Amino acid sequence: MPDYLELDPTTAERRQVYRMLVGSVVPRPIGWASTVSNQGRTNLAPFSFFTVVCVVPPMISLTIARNPNGSEKHTLKNVRQTGEFCFNVVTEPVWKEMVDSANGFPEEDSEFDETGLTPLPSVKIKPPRVKEVPIHFECRLHQVIELGPNRHPLVIGEVVLMHVDQACMTDGYIDMRKLHPIGRLNGFFYSTIGEIFERKFDDGQPR
Ligand SMILES: Cc1cc2nc3c(=O)[nH]c(=O)nc-3n(C[C@H](O)[C@H](O)[C@H](O)COP(=O)(O)O)c2cc1C
């Protein structure tokens, strides 16, 4: 019989609950959210509590924790102010810039300047895309749902325009061997995609 650690989230330390969550839901995709403030300052930050939530219309979600003092991160402030953000897929060549962009820069500094990444104009929204990565989704805010007693914000955005560099596609599919996505593990660890397996369903049709 395995020696299970049993944790009741209602009584366990919050830090321990967090450790079990981020060590179990792995690897997590990393959404690099670019935003602009009302004053026109650009901001860029990575989020791994990130996923796709709807197809028609396409929607993605991020949860943006509050700062320890309860204030909102710059990304969330900007999304609330402007109703827009761009999701950029983080790929291996820029994984270190991605980590660096999560440092706590002052609100008046842009992570584009701090990391040397290139802002590329979007088409339907003001936040720029990250030129160094091949996939950008232009998003408009659909809803912010505040979860639990700390009002943990779950941000849902509708994808209004998708940009996919065809250099990372094969036969109409995004090709993982060409995309080189990375994932977040726990602690300070990240991963590349590793070995890829294929096993078809009996009728050969996708599900
Ligand atoms: C790989 C990675 C994933 C992260 N995921 C999240 C996340 O899902 N939610 C969150 O609130 N912060 C997350 N962070 C921390 C934010 O990126 C960090 O707090 C950032 O400074 C916020 O920037 P902002 O204040 O400009 O919005 C993550 C950091 C890294 C490096």
The ligand as a Tripos MOL2 file, in Angstrom:
@<TRIPOS>MOLECULE
LIG
   31    33     1     0     0
SMALL
NO_CHARGES

@<TRIPOS>ATOM
      1 C1          6.3080   30.2440  -15.8470 C.3       1 LIG1
      2 C2          5.5400   31.1700  -14.9550 C.ar      1 LIG1
      3 C3          4.1870   30.9900  -14.7740 C.ar      1 LIG1
      4 C4          3.4480   31.8450  -13.9430 C.ar      1 LIG1
      5 N1          2.1110   31.6320  -13.7940 N.ar      1 LIG1
      6 C5          1.3790   32.4740  -13.0520 C.ar      1 LIG1
      7 C6         -0.0360   32.2830  -12.9310 C.ar      1 LIG1
      8 O1         -0.6310   31.3740  -13.5030 O.2       1 LIG1
      9 N2         -0.7240   33.1880  -12.1830 N.ar      1 LIG1
     10 C7         -0.1110   34.2360  -11.5750 C.ar      1 LIG1
     11 O2         -0.7810   35.0260  -10.9300 O.2       1 LIG1
     12 N3          1.2270   34.4540  -11.6780 N.ar      1 LIG1
     13 C8          1.9740   33.6000  -12.4060 C.ar      1 LIG1
     14 N4          3.3230   33.8080  -12.5410 N.ar      1 LIG1
     15 C9          3.9170   34.9820  -11.9200 C.3       1 LIG1
     16 C10         3.6840   36.2450  -12.7680 C.3       1 LIG1
     17 O3          4.1890   36.0780  -14.0780 O.3       1 LIG1
     18 C11         4.4190   37.4360  -12.0850 C.3       1 LIG1
     19 O4          3.7880   37.7140  -10.8610 O.3       1 LIG1
     20 C12         4.4740   38.6910  -12.9440 C.3       1 LIG1
     21 O5          5.4130   39.5720  -12.3840 O.3       1 LIG1
     22 C13         3.1550   39.4180  -13.0260 C.3       1 LIG1
     23 O6          3.3860   40.5480  -13.8070 O.3       1 LIG1
     24 P1          2.4400   41.8110  -13.8660 P.3       1 LIG1
     25 O7          2.3380   42.4280  -12.4790 O.co2     1 LIG1
     26 O8          3.1590   42.6820  -14.8430 O.co2     1 LIG1
     27 O9          1.0960   41.3360  -14.3590 O.co2     1 LIG1
     28 C14         4.0950   32.9350  -13.3010 C.ar      1 LIG1
     29 C15         5.4780   33.1080  -13.4730 C.ar      1 LIG1
     30 C16         6.1960   32.2310  -14.2810 C.ar      1 LIG1
     31 C17         7.6750   32.4250  -14.4690 C.3       1 LIG1
@<TRIPOS>BOND
     1     1     2 1
     2     2     3 ar
     3     2    30 ar
     4     3     4 ar
     5     4     5 ar
     6     4    28 ar
     7     5     6 ar
     8     6     7 ar
     9     6    13 1
    10     7     8 2
    11     7     9 ar
    12     9    10 ar
    13    10    11 2
    14    10    12 ar
    15    12    13 ar
    16    13    14 ar
    17    14    15 1
    18    14    28 ar
    19    15    16 1
    20    16    17 1
    21    16    18 1
    22    18    19 1
    23    18    20 1
    24    20    21 1
    25    20    22 1
    26    22    23 1
    27    23    24 1
    28    24    25 2
    29    24    26 1
    30    24    27 1
    31    28    29 ar
    32    29    30 ar
    33    30    31 1
@<TRIPOS>SUBSTRUCTURE
     1 LIG1         1 GROUP 0 **** ****
